[in-house]
Amino acid sequence: MPELPEVETVRRGLAPAMVGARFSRVSLRRANLRFPFPERFSARLEGRTVAGLARRAKYLTADLDSGETLVMHLGMSGRFDVAMPDGSNTSPGDFYLDGAQGTPKHDHVVMAMGNGATVTYNDARRFGFMDLVPTAGLAACRHFAKMGIEPLSADLTGAAIARLFRHRITPLKAALLDQRLIAGLGNIYVCEALHRAGLHPERPAGTLARADGGPTPQARRLAKVIGQVLTEAVAAGGSTLRDYVHPDGSAGAFQQAFRVYDRVGLACRTPGCAGAIVRIVQSGRSTFFCATCQPSAMPVRVLRKRDAGGP
């Protein structure tokens, strides 16, 4: 599944074709993706102009001049192909390297824009979806109502991490992946951020808050490196992995800078570290880290289960 940097790459690639343009014709090749399309989906889009294209966590949102917002999620294999009026063709969501992704039989939504561009949504596994919601109620809609803070916003601070994680005995990695707390973080970039912060993924999340609820130095460092990792990944165009190339068709390049993810058995890239990357499984997902840089035997405040204030 594409993570935040990949979705932001898609947004930037779609913007020239969509922002300020009117939907001339919207063709649906099937009645549903993960969910059925909204009632009169094509009719509610046709004739409307895209006032802005944004990203919320791993979602794309296109504000329309009708007062509605088109919400789009890529799911596991969703991607967009864009044919511009100058004859150029791009794929600002093509992070996929194998399988049947990208073949025409998986073209499910074709959007002809008034500026001459054609935007085609392709989804081999059909785990993505599209919805239309009132713009005025976007933050409270079913997609975003319980969503946490944006990790690339000024809201993500050491104090925010301490407040969100206080009293939680859940492993730190699990807390970072909880979209109700911080929205948009995924497995790849959490592994990378924890390594840069020198924090063990199984450390209790609540230990990043002091007894008075304030942030520890580790909480401040983690907030800083999360922003750094995501910013670098966006600049690199995201990561190209097994399932998951870029607006110009080239591959996302951030995987070349991975310090831990998918590097099990290889030497740690921290200068002066003699450790190697190991893999454990947490909640059915692979976690990669360096046991030397991210030690588990570290002085932490032990939390009792009855102290836990969250899931």
C-alpha positions as a printed Julia matrix, in Angstrom:
311×3 Matrix{Float64}:
   0.0    0.0     0.0
   1.35   3.45   -0.85
   2.26   5.52    2.18
   2.1    9.27    2.71
   5.12  10.23    0.53
   3.77   8.17   -2.37
   0.3    9.72   -2.07
   1.83  13.21   -1.96
   3.78  12.32   -5.12
   0.51  11.32   -6.77
  -1.13  14.61   -5.72
   1.68  16.67   -7.23
   1.51  14.67  -10.44
  -2.27  15.06  -10.79
  -2.4   18.78  -10.01
  -1.43  20.08  -13.5
  -4.19  18.0   -15.09
  -6.94  18.62  -12.54
  -6.61  21.87  -10.58
  -8.65  24.6   -12.25
 -10.04  22.14  -14.82
 -13.64  21.08  -15.34
 -14.84  17.48  -15.55
 -16.2   17.16  -19.1
 -17.07  13.47  -18.91
 -16.63  10.82  -16.21
 -16.95   7.2   -17.36
 -17.29   4.31  -14.91
 -16.26   0.9   -16.21
 -17.8   -0.92  -13.23
 -20.3   -0.2   -10.48
 -17.9   -0.42   -7.57
 -14.31  -0.51   -6.35
 -13.89  -1.47   -2.7
 -17.3    0.16   -2.19
 -20.04   1.1    -4.63
 -19.64   4.52   -6.21
 -21.85   7.25   -4.7
 -25.28   7.76   -6.21
 -25.13   9.72   -9.5
 -21.34   9.87   -9.16
 -20.6   10.8   -12.78
 -23.41  13.34  -12.99
 -22.28  15.09   -9.79
 -18.75  15.45  -11.2
 -19.49  16.39  -14.79
 -19.52  20.15  -15.31
 -17.82  20.81  -11.97
 -14.43  22.52  -11.63
 -11.63  21.35   -9.34
 -10.83  24.3    -7.08
  -7.99  22.55   -5.25
  -6.29  19.19   -4.79
  -5.02  18.27   -1.35
  -3.87  15.3     0.7
  -5.11  14.19    4.1
  -2.97  11.36    5.47
  -3.11   8.72    2.7
  -6.2   10.2     1.02
  -6.5   12.64   -1.91
  -9.21  15.3    -1.76
 -10.38  17.41   -4.71
 -12.58  20.39   -3.74
 -15.26  21.1    -6.35
 -17.1   24.33   -7.13
 -20.34  22.51   -6.33
 -19.58  22.49   -2.6
 -18.64  18.82   -2.61
 -15.23  17.18   -2.26
 -14.08  14.15   -4.23
 -12.29  11.81   -1.8
  -9.93   9.25   -3.37
  -8.0    6.41   -1.76
  -5.52   4.23   -3.66
  -5.95   1.11   -1.56
  -3.36  -1.56   -2.28
  -2.83  -1.11   -6.02
  -4.62   2.03   -7.18
  -2.81   4.3    -9.62
  -3.53   7.14  -12.04
  -2.51   7.58  -15.66
  -2.61  11.11  -17.07
  -2.71  11.95  -20.79
  -2.05  15.68  -21.26
  -3.26  17.68  -24.27
   0.34  18.2   -25.42
   0.6   14.45  -26.03
   2.63  13.65  -22.92
   1.61  10.7   -20.78
   2.49  10.32  -17.13
   1.67   7.93  -14.3
   1.79   9.89  -11.03
   0.88   6.83   -9.0
   2.81   4.08  -10.72
   4.97   2.75   -7.91
   4.25  -0.83   -8.89
   6.89  -3.18  -10.26
   5.13  -6.49  -10.77
   1.77  -8.14  -11.28
  -0.99  -7.01  -13.65
  -1.1   -3.39  -12.49
  -1.41  -0.87  -15.25
  -3.07  -3.1   -17.86
  -6.13  -1.55  -19.56
  -8.54  -4.16  -18.21
  -8.06  -2.57  -14.79
  -8.98   0.96  -15.97
 -12.11   1.55  -13.89
 -12.66   5.33  -13.97
 -11.86   7.63  -16.92
 -12.11  11.39  -16.31
 -12.0   13.65  -19.36
 -11.09  17.18  -18.27
 -12.07  20.42  -19.96
  -8.41  21.37  -20.46
  -7.92  18.36  -22.76
  -6.31  16.09  -20.15
  -7.59  12.58  -19.45
  -7.14  11.09  -15.99
  -7.61   7.32  -15.72
  -7.87   5.43  -12.44
  -6.47   1.89  -12.66
  -6.74  -0.59   -9.8
  -5.92  -4.28  -10.22
  -7.03  -5.35   -6.76
  -9.88  -2.84   -6.44
  -9.13  -1.98   -2.8
  -9.19   1.73   -3.58
 -12.36   3.83   -3.58
 -13.86   7.21   -4.46
 -16.52   9.14   -2.56
 -18.26  12.51   -2.67
 -18.86  14.38    0.6
 -19.93  17.95    1.46
 -16.83  20.15    1.61
 -18.11  22.0     4.67
 -18.31  18.74    6.6
 -15.13  17.15    5.27
 -13.29  16.98    8.6
 -16.27  15.29   10.24
 -17.05  12.82    7.45
 -16.69   9.1     8.01
 -13.25   9.02    6.37
 -11.63  11.69    8.57
 -13.68  12.08   11.75
 -11.46   9.81   13.84
  -8.2   10.59   12.08
  -5.17  11.83   14.01
  -2.8   14.72   13.4
  -0.87  15.2    10.16
   2.78  14.11   10.56
   4.02  16.77    8.11
   2.18  19.57    9.87
   3.29  21.87   12.66
   0.98  19.87   14.94
   3.49  17.04   15.23
   5.74  18.06   18.11
   7.38  16.31   21.01
   4.62  17.67   23.24
   1.96  16.23   20.93
   3.61  12.81   20.96
   3.79  12.87   24.75
   0.13  13.86   24.99
  -1.02  11.19   22.53
   1.13   8.37   23.91
   0.91   9.1    27.65
  -0.08   6.03   29.7
  -0.07   3.76   26.65
   1.64   0.4    27.14
   1.29  -0.55   23.47
   4.61  -0.91   21.59
   5.94   2.33   20.19
   5.73   1.15   16.59
   2.09   0.16   16.99
   1.26   3.56   18.47
   2.9    5.33   15.54
   0.87   3.24   13.1
  -2.41   4.03   14.88
  -4.15   6.37   12.44
  -6.33   7.73   15.24
  -3.22   9.27   16.8
  -0.97  10.25   13.88
  -2.54   9.91   10.43
  -0.54   8.83    7.4
   2.41   6.98    8.87
   3.04   3.49    7.46
   5.34   0.57    8.11
   8.27   1.72    5.97
   8.68   5.22    7.32
   7.98   4.29   10.93
  10.83   1.77   10.8
  13.1    4.43    9.3
  12.1    7.11   11.82
  12.56   4.86   14.84
  16.05   3.97   13.66
  17.04   7.62   13.26
  15.62   8.38   16.69
  17.46   5.45   18.28
  14.25   3.99   19.73
  13.41   0.3    19.98
  10.11  -0.53   18.21
   8.87  -2.59   21.18
   9.47   0.16   23.73
   6.21   1.1    25.52
   4.82   4.18   23.81
   3.97   5.84   27.13
   7.63   6.08   28.1
   7.97   9.04   25.72
   5.97  11.12   28.21
   7.34  12.29   31.56
   5.39  11.65   34.74
   3.89  15.16   34.47
   2.82  14.52   30.86
   5.54  16.6    29.25
   7.71  15.31   26.41
  10.96  13.46   27.0
  14.0   14.29   24.85
  13.24  11.08   22.93
   9.74  12.37   22.1
  11.16  15.62   20.75
  13.77  13.76   18.71
  11.17  11.37   17.29
   8.89  14.22   16.17
  11.84  15.85   14.42
  13.03  12.76   12.58
   9.51  11.77   11.46
   9.31  15.1     9.64
  12.79  14.66    8.21
  12.14  11.14    6.91
   8.83  12.06    5.27
  10.22  15.26    3.74
  13.18  13.4     2.26
  10.91  10.66    0.93
   8.58  13.17   -0.74
  11.58  14.91   -2.35
  12.75  11.52   -3.65
   9.31  10.74   -5.1
   8.51   8.05   -2.56
   9.67   4.46   -2.62
   9.33   1.77   -5.26
   8.83  -1.67   -3.71
   7.59  -5.12   -4.61
   4.09  -4.03   -5.56
   4.48  -0.6    -5.5
   7.31   4.71  -10.67
   6.66   8.38  -10.62
   5.05  11.2   -12.61
   7.58  10.77  -15.41
   7.45   6.98  -15.24
  10.67   6.6   -13.27
  10.85   4.78   -9.96
  10.57   6.45   -6.6
  14.1    6.65   -5.25
  13.82   6.77   -1.46
  14.34   3.01   -1.12
  17.97   3.66   -2.05
  18.27   5.62    1.21
  16.65   3.02    3.48
  18.67   2.55    6.64
  16.76  -0.43    7.98
  13.65  -1.32    5.98
  14.0   -4.62    4.06
  17.76  -4.72    4.89
  17.76  -7.69    7.25
  21.28  -9.07    7.81
  22.99  -6.06    6.26
  25.3   -3.71    8.12
  23.77  -0.76    9.94
  24.37   2.49    8.06
  24.9    4.57   11.18
  28.52   5.81   11.16
  30.59   3.91   13.71
  27.92   1.27   14.38
  29.03  -2.37   14.09
  25.47  -3.72   14.26
  23.37  -5.43   11.61
  19.71  -5.04   10.73
  17.36  -7.58   12.27
  13.7   -8.37   11.64
  10.91  -9.13   14.06
   7.17  -9.49   13.51
   4.78  -7.1    15.25
   1.04  -7.51   14.74
   1.71  -9.63   11.68
   3.98  -7.05   10.02
   7.75  -7.01    9.57
   9.74  -4.58   11.68
  13.36  -3.82   10.8
  15.79  -2.21   13.22
  19.35  -2.23   14.52
  19.59  -3.74   17.98
  22.84  -1.84   18.57
  21.49   1.63   17.68
  18.03   0.88   19.07
  18.66  -1.09   22.27
  15.79  -2.66   24.2
  17.63  -2.71   27.52
  17.34   1.01   28.16
  16.19   2.92   31.22
  12.44   3.34   30.78
   9.55   4.02   33.13
   7.67   0.73   33.48
   3.94   1.13   32.99
   1.36  -1.04   34.65
  -1.62  -2.22   32.63
  -4.07  -0.51   34.99
  -2.32   2.79   34.19
  -3.11   2.46   30.5
  -5.39   5.17   29.21
  -5.76   4.05   25.62
  -5.99   0.98   23.41
